[in-house]
Amino acid sequence: MLTDPEIHKIPPFGEVVLIDSVGDDLTVVNAARVSFGAKSDSLEDRDKGLIKFLMREKHASPFEHVVFQFYIKCPIFVAREWMRHRWASYNEFSMRYASPTELEFWTPQDADWRKQVGKPGAYTFEPIESALAKGVAEHDMKEVYEFALHRYNVMVSNGIAREIARAVLPVGMYTQFYFTVNARSLINFMSLRNDSAAQKEIQHFASKIEEIFAQKMPVTYTSFIEAGRSAV
Ligand SMILES: Cc1cc2nc3c(=O)[nH]c(=O)nc-3n(C[C@H](O)[C@H](O)[C@H](O)COP(=O)(O)OP(=O)(O)OC[C@H]3O[C@@H](n4cnc5c(N)ncnc54)[C@H](O)[C@@H]3O)c2cc1C
């Protein structure tokens, strides 16, 4: 696992790390102004107005010239939702080729134990108040994880290929991947995944991504908020 100081922890074992980024608000402005053969050297008020205009009117291609590379460590069920975002590049740890130094499994934080109320398309989620119900569920989850991990290790030590043995590992297991994405697609990701309709577990990650985005592209971020957090 990375030990870079910029690691943002998402309990219990999740991580979001900004590895690199290319461009900022000024990059967006200059990508737009090249239409007129013009270029700005610093971000002036009229440039900030231009970014707001681009966002509001969904003239979105200038936002594609800013690129972020993240390292993400999250449960597999979160990664499955994440990788539905096709406008990005991904490379993920392979359980075919390598043995992880440690296998880590997700269990909800206390406040994240919840029940689902309603019908498909109209669910609400309410906290589980009963300490007993939470305790039993947590115990069961850990027991299943331990059993799956044990049988996985037995299979591998008996010579079964990792690509076969991994079939018994649950989607609560952590995976790690690189996520390289342009700012336009990241806006779409934040709009959809840092939203109350999204599963809370991916929201935790998307909210951290949003904090990083706000620091790197403050004018674009403010414009995104003012435009109602919609995709461009
Ligand atoms: C709350 C929530 C619930 C969800 N539930 C389900 C579910 O039950 N089942 C399920 O399968 N998925 C589900 N999804 C995933 C969802 O359908 C999208 O696949 C995912 O959010 C990625 O969004 P996207 O396509 O906009 O992003 P990207 O794949 O990054 O695409 C970005 C944009 O590019 C354009 N685009 C990309 N590919 C195409 C294409 N092939 N044709 C035309 N335009 C394209 C679209 O404008 C798209 O918005 C859910 C997502 C959310 C947020």
The ligand as an SDF file (V2000), in Angstrom:
LIG
                    3D

 53 58  0  0  0  0  0  0  0  0999 V2000
  -27.7560    5.9790   -7.9810 C   0  0  0  0  0  0  0  0  0  0  0  0
  -27.2900    5.1110   -9.0900 C   0  0  0  0  0  0  0  0  0  0  0  0
  -27.8950    3.8820   -9.3050 C   0  0  0  0  0  0  0  0  0  0  0  0
  -27.4620    3.0620  -10.3370 C   0  0  0  0  0  0  0  0  0  0  0  0
  -28.0680    1.8450  -10.5190 N   0  0  0  0  0  0  0  0  0  0  0  0
  -27.6550    1.0370  -11.5130 C   0  0  0  0  0  0  0  0  0  0  0  0
  -28.2460   -0.2320  -11.7120 C   0  0  0  0  0  0  0  0  0  0  0  0
  -29.1410   -0.6360  -11.0020 O   0  0  0  0  0  0  0  0  0  0  0  0
  -27.7950   -1.0100  -12.7270 N   0  0  0  0  0  0  0  0  0  0  0  0
  -26.8070   -0.5910  -13.5680 C   0  0  0  0  0  0  0  0  0  0  0  0
  -26.4410   -1.3320  -14.4740 O   0  0  0  0  0  0  0  0  0  0  0  0
  -26.1970    0.6080  -13.3870 N   0  0  0  0  0  0  0  0  0  0  0  0
  -26.5930    1.4290  -12.4060 C   0  0  0  0  0  0  0  0  0  0  0  0
  -25.9920    2.6340  -12.2210 N   0  0  0  0  0  0  0  0  0  0  0  0
  -24.8600    2.9970  -13.0930 C   0  0  0  0  0  0  0  0  0  0  0  0
  -25.2680    4.0580  -14.1470 C   0  0  0  0  0  0  0  0  0  0  0  0
  -26.2450    3.5250  -15.0180 O   0  0  0  0  0  0  0  0  0  0  0  0
  -24.0430    4.5110  -14.9550 C   0  0  0  0  0  0  0  0  0  0  0  0
  -23.5140    3.4000  -15.6440 O   0  0  0  0  0  0  0  0  0  0  0  0
  -22.9500    5.0920  -14.0930 C   0  0  0  0  0  0  0  0  0  0  0  0
  -23.4780    5.9920  -13.1530 O   0  0  0  0  0  0  0  0  0  0  0  0
  -21.9160    5.8040  -14.9580 C   0  0  0  0  0  0  0  0  0  0  0  0
  -22.4770    6.9910  -15.4280 O   0  0  0  0  0  0  0  0  0  0  0  0
  -22.2280    7.5220  -16.8920 P   0  0  0  0  0  0  0  0  0  0  0  0
  -22.6600    6.5450  -17.9240 O   0  0  0  0  0  0  0  0  0  0  0  0
  -22.8540    8.8960  -16.9710 O   0  0  0  0  0  0  0  0  0  0  0  0
  -20.6180    7.6970  -16.9060 O   0  0  0  0  0  0  0  0  0  0  0  0
  -19.5680    7.3770  -18.0570 P   0  0  0  0  0  0  0  0  0  0  0  0
  -19.6110    5.9490  -18.4080 O   0  0  0  0  0  0  0  0  0  0  0  0
  -18.2750    7.9370  -17.5650 O   0  0  0  0  0  0  0  0  0  0  0  0
  -20.1020    8.1520  -19.3080 O   0  0  0  0  0  0  0  0  0  0  0  0
  -20.0470    9.5930  -19.3220 C   0  0  0  0  0  0  0  0  0  0  0  0
  -21.0620   10.0920  -20.3310 C   0  0  0  0  0  0  0  0  0  0  0  0
  -20.6620    9.6650  -21.6230 O   0  0  0  0  0  0  0  0  0  0  0  0
  -21.8130    9.3510  -22.3980 C   0  0  0  0  0  0  0  0  0  0  0  0
  -21.7310    7.9410  -22.7660 N   0  0  0  0  0  0  0  0  0  0  0  0
  -20.8590    7.0190  -22.2630 C   0  0  0  0  0  0  0  0  0  0  0  0
  -21.0470    5.8250  -22.8600 N   0  0  0  0  0  0  0  0  0  0  0  0
  -22.0750    6.0020  -23.7240 C   0  0  0  0  0  0  0  0  0  0  0  0
  -22.7450    5.1460  -24.6240 C   0  0  0  0  0  0  0  0  0  0  0  0
  -22.4580    3.8560  -24.7330 N   0  0  0  0  0  0  0  0  0  0  0  0
  -23.7390    5.6540  -25.3630 N   0  0  0  0  0  0  0  0  0  0  0  0
  -24.0840    6.9510  -25.2750 C   0  0  0  0  0  0  0  0  0  0  0  0
  -23.4960    7.8270  -24.4250 N   0  0  0  0  0  0  0  0  0  0  0  0
  -22.5050    7.3660  -23.6720 C   0  0  0  0  0  0  0  0  0  0  0  0
  -23.0230    9.6680  -21.5270 C   0  0  0  0  0  0  0  0  0  0  0  0
  -23.4250   10.9990  -21.7830 O   0  0  0  0  0  0  0  0  0  0  0  0
  -22.4730    9.5500  -20.1390 C   0  0  0  0  0  0  0  0  0  0  0  0
  -23.1930   10.3190  -19.1710 O   0  0  0  0  0  0  0  0  0  0  0  0
  -26.4120    3.4760  -11.1930 C   0  0  0  0  0  0  0  0  0  0  0  0
  -25.7980    4.7110  -10.9540 C   0  0  0  0  0  0  0  0  0  0  0  0
  -26.2200    5.5240   -9.9400 C   0  0  0  0  0  0  0  0  0  0  0  0
  -25.5270    6.8460   -9.7130 C   0  0  0  0  0  0  0  0  0  0  0  0
  1  2  1  0
  2  3  1  0
  2 52  2  0
  3  4  2  0
  4  5  1  0
  4 50  1  0
  5  6  2  0
  6  7  1  0
  6 13  1  0
  7  8  2  0
  7  9  1  0
  9 10  1  0
 10 11  2  0
 10 12  1  0
 12 13  2  0
 13 14  1  0
 14 15  1  0
 14 50  1  0
 15 16  1  0
 16 17  1  0
 16 18  1  0
 18 19  1  0
 18 20  1  0
 20 21  1  0
 20 22  1  0
 22 23  1  0
 23 24  1  0
 24 25  2  0
 24 26  1  0
 24 27  1  0
 27 28  1  0
 28 29  2  0
 28 30  1  0
 28 31  1  0
 31 32  1  0
 32 33  1  0
 33 34  1  0
 33 48  1  0
 34 35  1  0
 35 36  1  0
 35 46  1  0
 36 37  1  0
 36 45  1  0
 37 38  2  0
 38 39  1  0
 39 40  1  0
 39 45  2  0
 40 41  1  0
 40 42  2  0
 42 43  1  0
 43 44  2  0
 44 45  1  0
 46 47  1  0
 46 48  1  0
 48 49  1  0
 50 51  2  0
 51 52  1  0
 52 53  1  0
M  END
$$$$
